[in-house]
Amino acid sequence: MARFVLLFLSLTLFAEVGNSQTTSPNKGSEPERVKPVITVQDQPGTPLKISKVETKWATPDYQILEIYVGVENVSELEISSYGWRMDKGDGSQDKDGCFMYNLPAPGKTLKKGDSDGKSTWRKFPLDSPTPSITLSVDFVEFGDGSTWGVDFCRSAENLSGLRAGALAAKDKFAQIRQEVDDKGLINLLKQDALKVEVPDGHSTVWVAAFREGVRRLFDKLREANQEGGLPEVERVVRLPFDASGK
């Protein structure tokens, strides 16, 4: 009987030790990594100001940082597109630090006092120093077509190519619409891409944006077909591509 009691106590003690080892809080955990210091450049006269910046680590290993940037229209004009950029705190340019947002429809322009915000994700490997970052407004396009900003990121060129691609995709779709029946059109919308010839005489930036415009417009048409069939497709074709349209 004494041997049985001793065995029971031994097993109970072993179980308690095991539980204490697996539930010990923060055992071996690393402290949270210090986030980059982000500052907003002072830009007197800017029609669009960076009004909000929030950051948080997006992964448990503290290597991918989510950066949320909010902007506000402080001008009297409506804004149809805008871009901001991030530079390293030492003054060097970040080749991947350009961000442009094209408002999707005329009714979606930013009027005075309106705000908008987007997130981007940046990777900071653990074996590299965490730099400081400076944010600035790089480009603004107004509803009347005029622009503001140094446009280091070539947003105006991107917009030109993007809109040209969307318009070319609409023209291509209209041409095919006259050549095939409804079944042929549905089969077309099931394809992965719409083949549109890229015009000559443009930069690589413009060409890449042109192809993106074709892709976006075709994606809209495929989504419209899934939601409402060909009548919905025809409706979407007639809509402006973005806030610059009438």
C-alpha positions as CSV (number, residue, x, y, z in Angstrom):
1,M,0.0,0.0,0.0
2,A,2.9,2.4,0.9
3,R,4.5,1.7,-2.5
4,F,1.2,2.5,-4.2
5,V,0.9,5.9,-2.4
6,L,4.5,6.7,-3.1
7,L,4.0,6.0,-6.9
8,F,0.8,8.1,-6.9
9,L,2.6,11.1,-5.3
10,S,5.5,10.8,-7.7
11,L,3.2,10.8,-10.8
12,T,1.3,13.7,-9.5
13,L,4.4,15.7,-8.9
14,F,5.7,14.9,-12.3
15,A,2.5,16.1,-13.9
16,E,2.5,19.4,-12.0
17,V,6.1,20.1,-13.0
18,G,5.3,19.3,-16.6
19,N,2.3,21.6,-16.6
20,S,4.3,24.4,-15.0
21,Q,6.9,24.1,-17.8
22,T,4.4,24.3,-20.7
23,T,2.3,27.2,-19.3
24,S,5.1,29.4,-18.1
25,P,4.3,32.8,-19.5
26,N,6.7,34.5,-21.9
27,K,9.4,31.8,-21.4
28,G,12.1,32.5,-23.9
29,S,10.1,35.3,-25.7
30,E,11.9,38.3,-27.2
31,P,11.0,41.9,-26.4
32,E,9.1,43.8,-29.1
33,R,11.4,45.3,-31.7
34,V,11.6,49.1,-31.8
35,K,9.6,50.5,-34.7
36,P,11.1,53.0,-37.2
37,V,10.8,56.7,-36.4
38,I,8.4,58.2,-38.9
39,T,8.2,62.0,-39.5
40,V,6.1,64.1,-41.9
41,Q,7.9,66.6,-44.0
42,D,6.6,70.2,-43.6
43,Q,5.2,71.3,-47.0
44,P,3.9,74.9,-46.9
45,G,1.1,75.4,-49.5
46,T,0.3,71.8,-50.0
47,P,-3.3,71.2,-51.1
48,L,-3.2,67.8,-49.4
49,K,-1.7,67.2,-46.0
50,I,-0.7,64.0,-44.3
51,S,-2.9,64.2,-41.2
52,K,-2.4,60.8,-39.6
53,V,0.3,58.1,-39.4
54,E,-0.1,54.8,-37.5
55,T,2.3,51.9,-37.4
56,K,2.2,48.4,-36.1
57,W,4.2,45.2,-36.5
58,A,2.2,42.9,-38.8
59,T,4.1,39.7,-38.1
60,P,5.1,38.0,-34.8
61,D,8.8,38.1,-35.9
62,Y,8.7,41.9,-36.1
63,Q,10.0,42.0,-39.6
64,I,7.0,43.4,-41.5
65,L,5.6,46.8,-40.5
66,E,2.2,48.1,-41.4
67,I,2.2,51.8,-42.1
68,Y,-1.2,53.6,-42.3
69,V,-1.1,57.0,-43.9
70,G,-4.2,59.3,-43.7
71,V,-4.5,62.5,-45.8
72,E,-6.9,65.4,-45.9
73,N,-7.8,67.8,-48.7
74,V,-7.1,71.3,-47.4
75,S,-7.6,73.0,-50.8
76,E,-10.7,74.5,-52.4
77,L,-10.4,72.1,-55.4
78,E,-11.6,68.5,-55.6
79,I,-8.8,65.9,-55.8
80,S,-9.1,63.0,-58.2
81,S,-5.7,61.4,-57.6
82,Y,-2.8,61.8,-55.2
83,G,0.5,60.2,-54.3
84,W,2.9,60.3,-51.4
85,R,6.4,58.9,-50.9
86,M,8.6,57.8,-48.1
87,D,12.3,58.6,-48.0
88,K,15.0,57.3,-45.6
89,G,15.8,59.7,-42.8
90,D,19.3,60.2,-44.1
91,G,17.9,62.0,-47.2
92,S,18.4,59.1,-49.6
93,Q,15.5,58.1,-51.9
94,D,13.7,54.8,-51.4
95,K,13.2,53.3,-54.8
96,D,10.2,51.3,-53.6
97,G,8.7,54.2,-51.6
98,C,6.2,55.6,-54.1
99,F,2.5,55.3,-53.5
100,M,-0.3,56.6,-55.8
101,Y,-4.0,56.3,-55.3
102,N,-6.4,57.0,-58.1
103,L,-10.0,57.7,-57.0
104,P,-12.4,55.2,-58.7
105,A,-15.2,57.4,-59.9
106,P,-16.3,61.1,-60.3
107,G,-18.5,60.9,-57.2
108,K,-15.5,59.7,-55.2
109,T,-13.3,62.7,-55.5
110,L,-11.9,64.3,-52.3
111,K,-13.6,67.6,-51.6
112,K,-12.3,70.2,-49.1
113,G,-12.2,68.6,-45.7
114,D,-12.5,65.1,-47.0
115,S,-10.0,62.5,-45.7
116,D,-8.7,59.2,-47.1
117,G,-6.2,56.7,-45.9
118,K,-4.3,53.6,-47.0
119,S,-1.9,51.1,-45.5
120,T,1.4,49.8,-46.9
121,W,3.6,47.0,-45.6
122,R,7.4,47.3,-45.4
123,K,9.9,44.6,-44.6
124,F,12.7,45.3,-42.2
125,P,15.0,42.2,-41.8
126,L,16.3,41.6,-38.3
127,D,19.9,41.6,-39.5
128,S,19.6,45.2,-40.9
129,P,19.3,48.5,-39.1
130,T,15.8,50.0,-38.8
131,P,16.0,53.3,-40.6
132,S,14.0,56.5,-39.8
133,I,11.4,57.4,-42.5
134,T,10.2,60.8,-43.8
135,L,6.8,61.0,-45.5
136,S,5.8,63.7,-48.0
137,V,3.0,64.4,-50.5
138,D,4.6,63.9,-53.9
139,F,1.7,64.5,-56.4
140,V,-1.9,65.8,-56.5
141,E,-4.3,65.8,-59.4
142,F,-7.3,68.0,-59.2
143,G,-10.7,67.4,-60.8
144,D,-10.0,70.1,-63.5
145,G,-6.9,68.2,-64.6
146,S,-4.3,70.5,-63.1
147,T,-1.6,69.1,-60.9
148,W,0.6,70.0,-57.9
149,G,3.8,68.5,-56.6
150,V,7.4,67.6,-57.6
151,D,6.1,64.2,-58.9
152,F,9.4,62.4,-58.2
153,C,7.4,59.2,-58.6
154,R,6.1,60.0,-62.1
155,S,2.5,59.7,-61.1
156,A,1.2,61.8,-63.9
157,E,2.9,59.5,-66.4
158,N,1.5,56.5,-64.7
159,L,-2.0,58.0,-64.8
160,S,-1.7,58.8,-68.4
161,G,-0.8,55.2,-69.3
162,L,-3.3,53.7,-66.9
163,R,-6.2,55.7,-68.4
164,A,-5.0,55.0,-72.0
165,G,-5.0,51.3,-71.3
166,A,-8.5,51.3,-69.8
167,L,-9.8,53.3,-72.8
168,A,-8.1,50.9,-75.3
169,A,-9.6,48.0,-73.5
170,K,-13.1,49.5,-73.8
171,D,-12.5,50.1,-77.5
172,K,-11.3,46.5,-78.0
173,F,-14.3,45.2,-76.1
174,A,-16.7,47.2,-78.3
175,Q,-15.0,45.9,-81.4
176,I,-15.3,42.3,-80.3
177,R,-18.9,42.9,-79.2
178,Q,-19.7,43.6,-82.9
179,E,-18.0,40.5,-84.1
180,V,-19.3,37.8,-81.8
181,D,-22.6,36.8,-80.3
182,D,-23.5,36.7,-76.6
183,K,-22.0,33.3,-76.1
184,G,-18.7,34.4,-77.7
185,L,-18.7,37.4,-75.4
186,I,-19.2,35.3,-72.3
187,N,-16.4,33.0,-73.4
188,L,-14.2,36.1,-73.8
189,L,-15.0,37.2,-70.3
190,K,-13.9,33.8,-69.0
191,Q,-10.4,34.3,-70.3
192,D,-7.5,35.4,-68.0
193,A,-6.7,38.5,-70.0
194,L,-7.7,40.8,-72.8
195,K,-5.1,41.1,-75.6
196,V,-4.6,44.8,-76.5
197,E,-1.8,46.1,-78.5
198,V,0.5,48.6,-76.8
199,P,1.1,51.8,-78.8
200,D,4.7,52.7,-79.7
201,G,6.7,55.7,-78.6
202,H,6.2,55.6,-74.8
203,S,8.4,55.1,-71.8
204,T,8.6,51.9,-69.8
205,V,6.7,53.5,-67.0
206,W,3.8,54.5,-69.3
207,V,3.7,51.1,-71.0
208,A,3.6,49.2,-67.6
209,A,0.7,51.5,-66.6
210,F,-1.1,51.0,-69.9
211,R,-1.0,47.2,-69.4
212,E,-2.3,47.7,-65.8
213,G,-5.2,49.8,-67.1
214,V,-6.1,47.1,-69.6
215,R,-6.0,44.5,-66.8
216,R,-8.1,46.6,-64.4
217,L,-10.8,47.3,-66.9
218,F,-11.0,43.7,-68.0
219,D,-11.2,42.6,-64.3
220,K,-14.1,45.0,-63.8
221,L,-16.0,43.5,-66.8
222,R,-15.4,40.0,-65.7
223,E,-16.7,40.8,-62.2
224,A,-19.7,42.6,-63.7
225,N,-20.5,39.4,-65.7
226,Q,-20.4,37.3,-62.6
227,E,-22.7,39.6,-60.7
228,G,-25.3,40.5,-63.4
229,G,-24.4,39.0,-66.7
230,L,-24.1,40.9,-70.0
231,P,-26.5,43.7,-69.1
232,E,-24.3,44.6,-66.1
233,V,-21.2,44.3,-68.4
234,E,-22.7,46.8,-70.8
235,R,-23.5,49.2,-67.9
236,V,-19.9,49.0,-66.6
237,V,-18.4,49.6,-70.0
238,R,-20.3,53.0,-70.2
239,L,-19.1,54.1,-66.8
240,P,-16.0,56.4,-66.4
241,F,-12.9,54.4,-65.5
242,D,-11.9,56.7,-62.7
243,A,-12.5,60.2,-61.1
244,S,-11.0,61.9,-64.1
245,G,-13.9,60.7,-66.3
246,K,-17.1,62.6,-67.1
